Amino acid sequence: MPNRTPPRRKELTRGELAAQTGCNIETIRYYEQIRLLPPPPRSQAGHRLYGDDLRKRLGFIRRSRELGFTLDETRELLCLVDGGNYTCAQVEALAREHVREIERKISDLKQLKRALETMASQCKGGTIPSCPIIDALFDPGTRLPERNTVVDSSA
């Protein structure tokens, strides 16, 4: 008797897509709301059905986010791909600008680290409720390092 396995369904529900890709359902929903993912077709019962193209696009989005690209940068990359009329030079320019931004953030983080280490070095770790770190945070006259950019990885 031949081994019969049911044919593999190409379309996935949102929950199946989330499970298969490791992406949170709410994140997928958010990517649809901000139009990084186009609205998927629906089954006759009204369920969203994600085909291989949307699964690959979600993978692209996730990998670009893992590399630290912002949502806007990811959108820009996808617009290039969607237009089908992009050059490697355009993508390289975006990647190199992203590298420059990472270098700025690293510089900012090093300055913040030095400032916090300086404040912590003044702390004696005592048991009384007096702390030079807290005092420095309350004192508007305490000189903190100038920052070139705001370090914000949430965007």
Secondary structure, DSSP 8 states (H G I E B T S, - for coil): ---------S-B-HHHHHHHHT--HHHHHHHHHTTSS----B-TTS-B-B-HHHHHHHHHHHHHHHTT--HHHHHHHHHHHHHT---HHHHHHHHHHHHHHHHHHHHHHHHHHHHHHHHHHT----SSS--HHHHHHH-TTS-----SS------
